[in-house]
Amino acid sequence: MSIDVEPLELNFRRPFTVEVSQTLTIKNTSSTPLAFKVKTTAPRQYCVRPNAGRIEPGQDFDVSVLLQAMKADPPSDTKCRDKFLVQTAPITGDKEFTSIGEVLDNTDKSLKQERKIRVNWLPASGDAEPIPAPAVTPSKKLINGY
């Protein structure tokens, strides 16, 4: 059983006073279907949709990670300690009609795979970019006031 998770770090760009989202892609590189679950150290701060599901062999699955809007931006030097954990387990024939939660709970630990995803808070983009000056057209001699 093998999975790839991209990106390895989630980068959220300021301002955080509005919702900011990122996409986490989970790829099933194995030959069996996989159950997955995404957990976080800050469940009140993030919305993960869907947070659990099934991925067929050779398929990718996109998970949307939404950072909830904050009342005020944290100071720019604040380090984010939030993390996500992607857990996967094979869905074998005997577990074909079992819930995703039960598959993950009842699978032997040696058959499970886990990937940790760090979170980074980045400064707002474009803050230092200069605003281009408007183009100036050469003046034309007016004829009859036009």
C-alpha positions as CSV (number, residue, x, y, z in Angstrom):
1,M,0.0,0.0,0.0
2,S,1.4,3.4,-0.9
3,I,0.1,6.9,-1.1
4,D,1.5,10.3,-2.3
5,V,0.3,13.5,-0.6
6,E,0.9,16.9,-2.2
7,P,1.9,19.4,-1.1
8,L,4.0,18.3,1.8
9,E,3.3,21.7,3.5
10,L,0.2,23.8,3.3
11,N,0.9,27.5,2.7
12,F,-1.8,30.0,3.6
13,R,-1.3,33.6,2.5
14,R,-2.5,36.6,4.5
15,P,-4.9,38.3,5.1
16,F,-6.5,35.8,7.5
17,T,-9.5,38.0,8.2
18,V,-11.1,36.3,5.1
19,E,-11.3,32.6,4.4
20,V,-8.2,31.2,2.7
21,S,-8.2,27.7,1.1
22,Q,-5.6,25.2,-0.2
23,T,-6.0,21.9,-1.9
24,L,-4.4,18.7,-0.6
25,T,-4.1,15.9,-3.3
26,I,-4.0,12.3,-2.1
27,K,-2.8,9.8,-4.7
28,N,-3.4,6.1,-4.3
29,T,-0.3,4.4,-5.9
30,S,-1.3,1.0,-4.7
31,S,-3.3,-1.8,-6.3
32,T,-6.1,-1.8,-3.7
33,P,-8.7,0.8,-2.7
34,L,-7.8,2.9,0.3
35,A,-9.8,4.5,3.0
36,F,-8.5,7.9,4.1
37,K,-9.1,10.4,6.9
38,V,-7.6,13.9,7.4
39,K,-7.1,15.1,10.9
40,T,-5.8,18.5,12.3
41,T,-4.3,19.8,15.5
42,A,-6.7,22.8,15.2
43,P,-10.2,21.5,14.3
44,R,-11.9,24.8,15.2
45,Q,-9.7,26.8,12.9
46,Y,-9.9,24.7,9.7
47,C,-12.6,23.1,7.7
48,V,-11.6,20.0,5.7
49,R,-13.9,18.8,3.0
50,P,-14.3,15.9,2.6
51,N,-12.3,14.8,5.7
52,A,-12.6,11.1,4.9
53,G,-13.3,8.9,1.9
54,R,-12.3,6.2,-0.5
55,I,-9.7,6.4,-3.2
56,E,-9.6,3.7,-6.0
57,P,-6.3,2.2,-7.1
58,G,-4.3,4.7,-9.3
59,Q,-6.7,7.6,-8.6
60,D,-6.1,11.0,-7.1
61,F,-8.5,12.7,-4.6
62,D,-8.5,16.4,-3.9
63,V,-9.4,17.6,-0.4
64,S,-10.2,21.2,0.3
65,V,-8.6,22.7,3.4
66,L,-10.2,26.0,4.4
67,L,-8.6,28.3,7.1
68,Q,-11.6,30.0,8.8
69,A,-11.6,33.8,8.8
70,M,-10.1,35.3,11.9
71,K,-11.3,38.4,13.7
72,A,-7.8,40.0,13.3
73,D,-4.6,39.0,11.5
74,P,-2.1,37.5,13.9
75,P,1.2,39.5,14.2
76,S,3.4,38.9,11.1
77,D,6.1,37.2,13.2
78,T,3.7,34.6,14.6
79,K,4.8,31.0,13.8
80,C,2.0,28.6,12.9
81,R,2.2,25.3,14.8
82,D,-0.8,23.7,13.1
83,K,-0.4,20.4,11.5
84,F,-2.5,17.9,9.5
85,L,-2.4,14.1,9.5
86,V,-3.5,12.0,6.5
87,Q,-4.2,8.4,7.6
88,T,-4.9,5.6,5.1
89,A,-5.7,2.0,5.3
90,P,-6.5,-0.7,2.6
91,I,-10.1,-1.6,2.0
92,T,-9.9,-5.4,1.7
93,G,-12.7,-7.6,0.4
94,D,-14.1,-8.3,3.8
95,K,-14.3,-4.6,4.6
96,E,-15.9,-3.5,1.3
97,F,-19.2,-2.4,2.9
98,T,-17.7,-1.2,6.2
99,S,-17.7,2.5,7.0
100,I,-14.4,4.5,6.5
101,G,-14.1,5.1,10.2
102,E,-14.4,1.4,11.0
103,V,-11.9,0.5,8.3
104,L,-9.3,2.9,9.8
105,D,-10.1,1.9,13.4
106,N,-10.0,-1.9,12.8
107,T,-7.0,-2.2,10.5
108,D,-3.7,-3.5,11.9
109,K,-1.3,-0.6,12.6
110,S,1.3,-2.2,10.4
111,L,-1.0,-1.8,7.4
112,K,-1.9,1.8,8.0
113,Q,0.1,4.7,6.5
114,E,0.3,8.2,7.9
115,R,1.7,11.5,6.4
116,K,2.1,14.7,8.4
117,I,1.5,18.0,6.7
118,R,2.9,21.2,8.2
119,V,1.2,24.6,7.9
120,N,2.9,27.9,7.1
121,W,1.4,31.3,7.3
122,L,2.8,33.5,4.5
123,P,2.7,37.3,4.1
124,A,0.2,38.9,1.7
125,S,1.3,38.7,-1.9
126,G,1.9,41.9,-3.9
127,D,2.4,44.2,-0.9
128,A,5.8,45.4,-2.3
129,E,4.8,45.5,-5.9
130,P,4.7,49.0,-7.4
131,I,1.6,50.2,-9.1
132,P,2.3,50.9,-12.8
133,A,1.9,54.5,-13.9
134,P,-0.9,55.1,-16.4
135,A,0.2,55.3,-20.1
136,V,0.4,58.9,-21.4
137,T,-0.7,59.6,-24.9
138,P,0.9,62.5,-26.8
139,S,-1.4,65.5,-27.0
140,K,-3.0,66.3,-30.4
141,K,-3.6,69.7,-31.8
142,L,-7.3,70.4,-31.4
143,I,-9.3,71.4,-34.5
144,N,-12.4,73.4,-33.9
145,G,-12.4,72.5,-30.2
146,Y,-12.4,68.8,-30.8
